[in-house]
Amino acid sequence: MKILAIALLLPILVIAVAAFAADTDLIAYFYGDWGATNIYTIPVGGGESTQLTSSASNNLDPEWSPDGMKIAFQSDRDGADAIYIMNVDGSDQVRVTPPGIRGRNPSWSPDGTQIVFTSATGIAVIATSGTNLRQLTSSSLRASNPKWSIEGDKIVFESARGGDAEIYVMNADGSNITQLTSNSTDDQHPAISSDGTLIAFNSHAPERQDYDLFVMKVDGTDLQRLTTAPDLDEYASWSSDGTQLVYCYANAALYIINVDGTEKRQLTPSRFWTAGPAWQPTDND
């Protein structure tokens, strides 16, 4: 296995950019003051945002179901972080994780029947019905922020067991845990592209303490740096066609960028706290 060092900037890998995702695709995200953040959606082409939650609590980290019709998210509306599901219009908000089970950072299985999430002791998976809860990683791994691959066989995540966060991948059953990055800075919020070939994540830029976006192959090779802005570029989410990423800048605005680092554009006004974007999966053929 080839281990990456973020300080070593490899030449940019040229990736062919296909037709852009439809402007009618939706981006889900959260916005608000801490203690009163809510989930919103906005079209990829821009326009008015639609508020989906309105509870006096933190509603965070929205993630789309594979058919693009439901959204999983975390909320502390009942006093502790838990995983909820709602329809795309915000209706039928239902808690998935049972009382006493902490739940953050949800991600759907490709068949829409399960959700992987960060529990109090690592990464766990649960059926969308709230049954069949299983722990995938041990507490010693200090794993978090899991994302399921669209093929369903892999889960990418971050682990801080070495002191700083690094990117890992494992089989969907928790076996064959493999470390992909190894350096002295935090690598966080990994996400696998729709074709299963690339992982986007954010990392401290060399010689700076802000985050930039990077992309690498799923085996940890061919590292690319996509952004260079002097602030936080993080929480990347892929378009369905794999040609673009949406991410948040400085926890205050959402941007869209091509996967080769070109054509960056601002999607939302600059308002703190805006973060956690997720691109709606759609078929644009």
Residue pairs with C-beta under 8 A, 6 or more apart in sequence:
1 178
1 179
1 180
1 219
1 220
2 219
2 220
2 221
3 179
3 180
3 181
3 182
3 220
4 180
4 181
4 182
4 183
4 216
4 220
4 221
4 223
5 182
5 183
6 181
6 183
6 185
6 187
6 203
6 204
6 206
6 214
6 223
7 183
7 206
8 223
9 206
9 223
9 225
10 222
10 223
10 224
12 224
12 225
12 260
12 261
13 222
13 224
14 260
15 259
15 260
17 243
17 258
17 259
17 260
17 262
18 241
18 242
18 243
19 241
19 243
19 284
20 239
20 241
20 243
20 244
21 44
21 239
21 240
21 241
21 243
21 244
21 279
21 282
21 284
22 44
22 282
22 284
23 43
23 44
23 45
23 46
24 43
24 44
24 45
25 43
25 44
25 239
25 240
25 279
25 280
25 282
25 284
26 41
26 42
26 43
26 44
26 68
26 88
26 280
27 41
27 42
27 43
27 44
27 237
27 246
27 254
27 267
27 277
27 278
27 279
27 280
28 39
28 40
28 41
28 52
28 62
28 63
28 64
28 71
28 277
28 278
28 280
29 39
29 40
29 41
29 42
29 62
29 248
29 254
29 268
29 274
29 275
29 276
29 277
29 278
30 37
30 38
30 39
30 40
30 59
30 60
30 61
30 62
30 73
30 273
30 274
30 275
30 276
31 37
31 38
31 40
31 49
31 268
31 271
31 273
31 274
31 275
32 38
32 273
33 273
34 58
34 273
35 56
35 57
35 58
36 56
36 57
36 58
37 58
37 59
37 60
37 273
38 51
38 52
38 53
38 54
38 55
38 59
39 51
39 52
39 53
39 59
39 60
39 62
39 71
39 73
39 86
39 90
40 49
40 50
40 51
40 52
41 49
41 50
41 52
41 88
41 280
42 48
42 49
42 50
42 254
42 267
42 268
44 239
44 246
44 256
44 267
44 279
46 267
49 268
50 89
50 90
51 90
52 71
52 86
52 89
52 90
53 59
53 73
53 75
53 86
53 90
53 93
55 75
55 77
56 77
57 75
57 76
57 77
58 74
58 75
58 76
59 73
59 74
59 75
59 77
60 73
60 74
60 75
60 104
60 276
61 73
61 74
61 104
61 105
61 106
61 276
62 71
62 72
62 73
62 276
62 278
63 71
63 72
63 73
63 106
63 107
63 108
63 278
64 70
64 71
64 108
64 278
64 279
64 280
64 281
65 71
65 72
65 85
65 108
65 112
65 281
66 108
66 109
66 110
66 111
66 112
66 150
66 281
67 112
67 281
68 88
68 280
68 281
68 282
69 87
69 88
70 85
70 86
70 87
70 88
70 112
71 85
71 86
71 87
71 88
71 278
72 83
72 84
72 85
72 96
72 106
72 107
72 108
72 115
73 83
73 84
73 85
73 86
73 106
74 81
74 82
74 83
74 84
74 103
74 104
74 105
74 106
74 117
75 81
75 82
75 84
76 82
78 95
78 99
80 102
81 102
81 103
81 104
82 95
82 96
82 97
82 101
82 102
82 103
83 95
83 96
83 97
83 103
83 104
83 106
83 115
83 117
83 126
84 93
84 94
84 95
84 96
85 92
85 93
85 94
85 96
85 115
85 128
86 92
86 93
86 94
95 130
96 103
96 115
96 126
96 128
96 129
96 130
97 103
97 117
97 126
97 130
97 133
98 130
98 133
101 119
101 120
101 124
101 133
102 119
102 120
103 117
103 118
103 119
103 124
104 117
104 118
104 144
105 117
105 118
105 144
105 145
105 146
106 115
106 116
106 117
107 115
107 116
107 117
107 146
107 147
107 148
107 155
108 114
108 115
108 148
109 115
109 116
109 125
109 148
109 152
109 172
110 148
110 149
110 150
110 151
110 152
111 152
112 128
113 127
113 128
114 125
114 126
114 127
114 128
114 132
115 125
115 126
115 127
115 128
116 123
116 124
116 125
116 136
116 146
116 147
116 148
116 155
117 123
117 124
117 125
117 126
117 146
118 124
118 143
118 144
118 145
118 146
119 135
121 135
121 138
121 139
122 135
122 136
122 137
122 138
122 139
122 141
122 142
122 143
122 144
123 135
123 136
123 137
123 143
123 144
123 146
123 155
123 157
123 174
124 133
124 134
124 135
124 136
125 133
125 134
125 136
126 132
126 133
126 134
135 174
136 155
136 170
136 173
136 174
137 143
137 157
137 170
137 174
137 177
140 161
141 159
141 161
141 177
142 159
142 160
142 161
143 157
143 158
143 159
143 161
143 168
144 157
144 158
144 159
144 160
145 157
145 158
145 188
145 189
145 190
146 155
146 156
146 157
147 155
147 156
147 157
147 190
147 191
147 192
148 154
148 155
148 172
148 192
149 155
149 156
149 192
149 196
150 192
150 194
150 195
150 196
151 196
152 172
153 171
153 172
154 169
154 170
154 171
154 172
154 192
154 196
154 218
155 169
155 170
155 171
155 172
156 167
156 168
156 169
156 190
156 191
156 192
156 199
156 218
157 167
157 168
157 169
157 170
157 190
158 165
158 166
158 167
158 168
158 187
158 188
158 189
158 190
158 201
159 165
159 166
159 168
159 179
160 166
160 186
164 183
164 184
164 185
164 186
164 187
165 186
165 187
165 188
166 179
166 180
166 181
166 182
166 183
166 187
167 179
167 180
167 181
167 187
167 190
167 199
167 201
167 220
168 177
168 178
168 179
168 180
169 177
169 178
169 180
169 199
169 218
170 176
170 177
170 178
180 199
180 216
180 218
180 219
180 220
181 187
181 201
181 203
181 216
181 220
183 203
185 203
185 204
186 203
186 204
187 201
187 202
187 203
187 214
188 201
188 202
188 203
188 211
188 234
189 201
189 202
189 234
189 235
189 236
190 199
190 200
190 201
191 199
191 200
191 201
191 236
191 237
191 238
192 198
192 199
192 218
192 238
193 199
193 200
193 238
193 242
193 259
194 238
194 239
194 240
194 241
194 242
194 281
195 242
196 218
197 217
197 218
198 215
198 216
198 217
198 218
198 242
198 259
199 215
199 216
199 217
199 218
200 213
200 214
200 215
200 226
200 236
200 238
200 245
201 213
201 214
201 215
201 216
201 236
202 211
202 212
202 213
202 214
202 232
202 233
202 234
202 235
202 236
202 247
203 211
203 212
203 214
204 210
204 211
204 212
205 211
205 212
205 225
205 228
208 230
210 229
210 230
210 231
210 232
210 233
211 232
211 233
211 234
212 225
212 226
212 227
212 228
212 229
212 233
213 225
213 226
213 227
213 233
213 234
213 236
213 245
213 247
213 257
214 223
214 224
214 225
214 226
215 223
215 224
215 226
215 259
216 222
216 223
216 224
224 261
225 261
226 233
226 245
226 257
226 259
226 260
226 261
227 233
227 247
227 257
227 261
227 264
229 249
231 249
231 250
232 248
232 249
232 250
232 251
233 247
233 248
233 249
233 255
234 247
234 248
234 275
235 247
235 248
235 275
235 276
235 277
236 245
236 246
236 247
237 245
237 246
237 247
237 277
237 278
237 279
238 244
238 245
238 279
239 245
239 246
239 279
240 279
240 280
240 281
240 282
240 283
240 284
241 284
242 259
243 258
243 259
244 256
244 257
244 258
244 259
245 256
245 257
245 259
246 254
246 255
246 256
246 267
246 277
246 278
246 279
247 254
247 255
247 257
247 277
248 254
248 255
248 274
248 275
248 276
248 277
249 255
250 270
250 272
251 272
251 273
251 274
251 275
252 270
252 271
252 272
252 273
252 274
253 266
253 267
253 268
253 269
253 270
253 271
253 274
254 266
254 267
254 268
254 274
254 277
255 264
255 265
255 266
255 267
256 264
256 265
256 267
257 263
257 264
257 265
258 264
268 274
